[in-house]
Amino acid sequence: MQPDPLVPTRRSLISRLRNWDDQESWREFFTTYWKLIYSVAIKSGLSDQEAEDVVQETVLSVAKKMDTFKYDPAVCSFKGWLMHVTRLRIIDQLRKRQRGIQPKNARQTQTSRTATVERIADPASLKLDSIWDEEWQKNLIDAAMDRVKRRVNPEHYQIFYMNTVKKVAVRKVAEMFSTNVPQVYLIKHRVAALIKKEVRSLQASESATLKEMNVRR
């Protein structure tokens, strides 16, 4: 079975999170996962402030439950568990929003109240699987790119970024960096290969970390 594409952590990070006093580990966990959680919350229809609350509450929930989570690939992955925790916090925000809807006056009809509530997503039917998978993969690639960026020649990374991410034409990139077209292609190929290698490394590292976890779901 192929391992799920997982967001990156160093091999021992998740195990270290079991110690709440290890502030550096929790800071690293937050840095790694907050964008993923925030993006999923936004795509689920939450406002910026609601999404920020979801991030905060999800991290706090993970902190409280880490000691009782056990990695069992036959039951769930860390990816699936984190999605479950995030889903619950998103549902919490949607329910808070619904509870905040009050009739403007006593004569407001039931029909108008129902219509207002129906404009809000139904928490019970909220489906995050496809959104989560998409954002999970993006987060993985972004993390791999960030690691490669810190290791390679800054100009080489900028050449790769301008052509591959910003979609600037090769000839234009060559002009911008006072180089030639073949060199741009060569740099692009080398940086892309490093990123793919980093993605594979992050996947393998996360899978190994989860197998070492000794916590219960």
N, C-alpha and C positions, 0 to 999 in steps of 0.2 A: 504493500500500500504506500502510495506517495504521500509524503508529509504535507500538511496544509501549508500554504504560503503564510508565514507568520510575521508579524511586526517584530523588529529586532530588539533583543535585549542581550547583554553579555551573558555568558554561559551560566553564571551563578546569580544573576539579578533576582529572579523570582524567588529563589530560595532565601536570599538575603532579606526580601521584603517581609518575611515572617517576623523579623525583629522591627517593631514599630519605631524604636529609638534610632534606627539606622537611617538618618535623615537624608544622607547622600543617595542611598538606594531608592528611597521614595521620590526624591527629586528627579532621579534618572527615569524612574517609571513614569512620572508625570510628563516629563519632556518627551518620552517615547510615544505615549498613548493619547495625550490630550487632544491633538489635532484630529485623530481618528474619531474619538468620541464626540467632539464638537461638530465635525462635519456631518456625522450620521444624525445627530440631533437636529441640525439645521435642515437637512434633507427630509427629516420627518415632519417638518412644518413648524418647528419651534422658532421663537424669536432669538435674537442674539443673547439677551439676558437669560432666557430660559435655557438655552444651550449651554451657557456658562455655568448655570446652576446644575445642569445634568453632569457636566464634567466634574464639578466639585463633589457632588453627591455620589457619583460612580466611584471616584477614587476613594472616598471615605468608606463606601460599601466594600470595596475590595480590601481595604485595610482591616475592616472588621471581620471579613469572612476568610481571609487568606489562611488562617490557621485551621480552618475546617474544610478546605478545598483539597480534594485528592485527585491527582491526575490519573485518569484511567481512559486510555484511548478507545476502549470498548463502550464507554459511557459518554464522554465528551472531551473536547480539547480545551486548552486555555482560551483559544480563539472563541469557541462556542460559549464558554462560561462567561467571558467578558462581555460578549454580545448579550447574553441573558441579563446580566447585571445592568448593562446600559439600557436595554429595553425597559426594564422595570422603572428606572429613573426617568426615562422619557414618558412613560405612562403616568408616572406621578405628576409630572409637569402638565400634561394634558388634562388630568383630573382636577388639578388646582385651577386651571384656566376655566374649566366647566363650572366648578363651584363658585367662581367669581362672577358668573353671569347671573344677574338679578333683573327681575322685571322692572321697567321704568315706572310703572304705576299699577295699581290693583286691577285696572280694567284691561290690561294687556292680555290678549287672547292666548290660549294654549297653542294655537297654530303658530303664532309668531315666536313664542318661546322655543318651540320645537325646531323651527327653522333656524333660529340663532344657534342652538346647540349643534345642529347637524352640520353647520359650517366648520365645526372643529372635528378633527379626525377622531374616529371611535377607537379608544385605547384597546378595547378587546380585539379589534381586527387589525391592529397595527402590525405590518409585516416588514421587518427590517433585514431579512436575510440577504436579498439581492443588493440593497444599499450597503450593508455591512461588508459583504464580500468585495464590492467595488472599492470602497474606501480602505479596506484592509490591504488590498493589493497596492493601491496608490501610496499608502503609508510605508509599505515595505520598500517600494522603488525609491521614494523620496529619501528614506533613511540610507539606502545603499548609495544614492547619488551624493548625499551629504558626506558620507565616509570617504568616498573616492575623492570628492572635492578637497578634503583636508590633506590628501596624500599626494596628489599629482601637481604638476606645474600649474600655477594659477591661470596663466595665459592659455594653456592647453585646455583647461576645464572651460574657460570662457568661450573658446573657439567651439568646443563641443556643445555648450549650452546655447549659444547663439544660433547655431545651425540646426541642432536637433530639437530643442525646446521652443525657441523663439521663431524657428522656421525661416531664418534669414538665409538667402541663397548662398551657395558655396563661394561663388565669385565675390559676392559682396563681403562675406566674412574674410576672405583672403585679403581684400583691400583694407578692411578695417584693422587687421592685425599685421599688415605689411608682410604677407607671406604669399605662397602660391597655392593653387587649387589642389595639386596632389598632396601637399603637406596637410591641408585642411582635412582631406579624406583620410589620410593616415592617422592623424590625431583623433578624429571622430571615431574611427574603428578601434583604436587602442583604448580610449576612455570608455566606449560602450562595452568593450570586452571586460574591462575591470568592473564595471557596474554589474554586469551579468554574473560575474564571478562572486561579487560581494552579495548579491541576492541569494545565490546558492549557499554561500557561507552562513548568512543570517538564518536561512531556513533550517539548515542542519544544526546550527547552534541552538536555536529555539527548541527544536524537537528534542535535542539531547537534554536541555534544561528541564523540560516538562517531564521527561521520564525519570528525572532525579527527584522530583517533588514528592514529598511525603506528607500530603495533606488530603483531606476528605472533601468531597463535593457537598 
